[in-house]
Amino acid sequence: MNNIVSIHGKPYMTVAGRVEEAHKQNKLTISTEIVSITPIVFRATVTTEKGTFVAHSAAYQNGMIEKQSPYEVAETSAVGRALGFAGFGIVDGIATADEVKKTQEAPQPMDDIDKALNQTYEDAPRAPEAATEKQLKMIVRLLSQKGMVEADFESAKGKKIAEFSKLEASRAIEGLIKLPNVS
């Protein structure tokens, strides 16, 4: 399989090619995690004998492939970049053929400006939806289980828990669940 792709006369290796190169090494680990949901952002970590290499990639769901599989696209791109940082499949830079194709599919900045100018009031972005009562109660309960003071938590977050958006509340809950309970 040919893992080198020519785009605008420049050679780029595919992520598949980098992964193939990486699997030829015995002492290598690749891990990924979601960093953000809006936009979808993945972090990939590649650890080799040379060290640890970290990369991020986002999927904005504007391109054809990103609309269908935004999580997979972001994760694959992050892995490809991390492998590039680790020295795998570097032909003419860190960017992979997959990344270059992704950026070519993305709308151009003028498209975004035209869309904004033609936007109706109904299409206008809305303020983030407020956290639900259930989420707020869960945060307070988790703080208690973790032995944390609500006022200190609010101070650290820079806002009152009651002012959290749904997304902020969801992230707070996810983070608090990971902490150990007070005995």
N, C-alpha and C positions, 0 to 999 in steps of 0.2 A: 504494500500500500504506500502511495506517495503522500507523505505528510507535509510537503512543502507546496505552498500555493503562491502564485504570482498575482499580486494586486497592484494595478497601476505600475507594473514593471518592477515592483520590489518583492523579494521573497519573504514569506512569512510561514512559520510552522504552525500547524493546527494544534489545538490542545491535546487531541488524541495522540499526536506525535510526541508531545512532551511527556504525556502519561506513559506511553510505550517506552520511551528512553528511561524514565524514572523507574519503571518496574524491572529494568535490567539490573538495578542495584538491589542488594539484599537489605541494607541498613537504611531504610527510608520510611517515614510515616507521613501521611497526608490526612489532615483533619479539616473539617469545615464547620461553620456555625453561622446562623442568621444573626446579623447585627441590628437590622432594622427591617420593619415590615413596610413602611411608607417613606421613601421608596424602599423596594426590596434590596437589601445590601447583605452580601455574604463576606465572611472573612475566611480565608484559607491559610492554613499553616503547614508548611513543609519542613520536616526536620531530617537532616542528613548528617553525615559525619562532619561536613563543613560548617554546620550550624542550623539555626532556625530562621526561616524566611516566611514573611507574612505579606499577604496581599488582600485587597478588597475589590469588589465589583458590584455594581448596581444594575438593576433591570427596571427600566421606566415604563415598560409595557407599551411603548410606541411602535416598535418594529413588529413585523409579522411573527417572527419566532418568539419574541419576548411576550407578545400577547397570549400565545398558546402555552408557553412554558416559562414564565418569568423566573421562578425559583431555580429551575434547572440551568437557565442561561446565566444567571448571576453566579451560581455556584461553580459552573464550569469555567467561566471567565476568571473567577478568583483563583481557582486551582491552576489554571494556565499561567496566570501572572506570577503566582508564588513559585511555580516550577521554573519559570523564566528567571526570577530573582535567584533561585538556587543554581542556575547555570544550565538548565535543561532546555534544549531546543532553541537556543539563541541563534538566529540567522542574521538578522539585521536590526535587532532591538528586542525589547521585552514584549511588545504587543504580539498577540497571536493572530493568525488568520481569522479566527472566530471573532475576535474583538474588532478587527478592522471592518469585517463584514457587518457587524452589529452597528457600528457607528455610521456606516454608509446607509443603513436602513432607517436610522433615526431621523425624525423630522428636523429640518434646518431651523435655526433661530428665527428666521423671517416667518416660517410657518406658525410658530408660537405667537409672534406679534400679530400676524393677520388674524389668527384665531381669537386672540384677546380683544382686538378692535371690533370684531364682528359678534362678540359674545352678547347674548341678551341677559337681562337681569336674572332670569330663571337659571341660566347656565353659570352664573358667577360662583366662584368658590365660596363655600360656607365656612363659618367658624367651626372649629372642632366640636364634635358632639360631647356634651358633658358626661362625666362618669355616672354610672348608674348607682342607685342607692345600695344595691347588692355589692357592687365593687367597693364602695366606700366603707361599708360595714366589714367586708373581708379584709381590707387594709388595716382597719382599727384592730380587728381580731388578731391578725398576723403580728402586728406590732406588739400586742400584749404577749403573745406566745413567744416572741423573740426577746422579750424583756426591754423593749425600746419605748421611749417616751414620745407620744404623738407630737408634741411641740418641737422636740429636737429633730424629728424626722421632717416636719414641715420646714424648719429652719434650714436643714440640709438641702431640701428640694427647692427652697426659695418661694414656696407658695403653700397655701392652706390645702389640706387634702380635699376639702369640699370644692375647691376650684380646679381639680384635676379633670383633664379630658378623659374620654374612654381609653384612648391609647396610653396616656400617662398612667392611668390607674392600672391598666393591664400590665404594663412594664413594671410598675411598683410591686404588684402582686407576684409576678414571676420572680423578681429579685428577692422578695421577702421569703418566698417559699423555699428558696435555696439555702437560706441562712439556718443555722441550727436553733432549735428551741431551747429556752432557758429551762434548766432542770428544776 
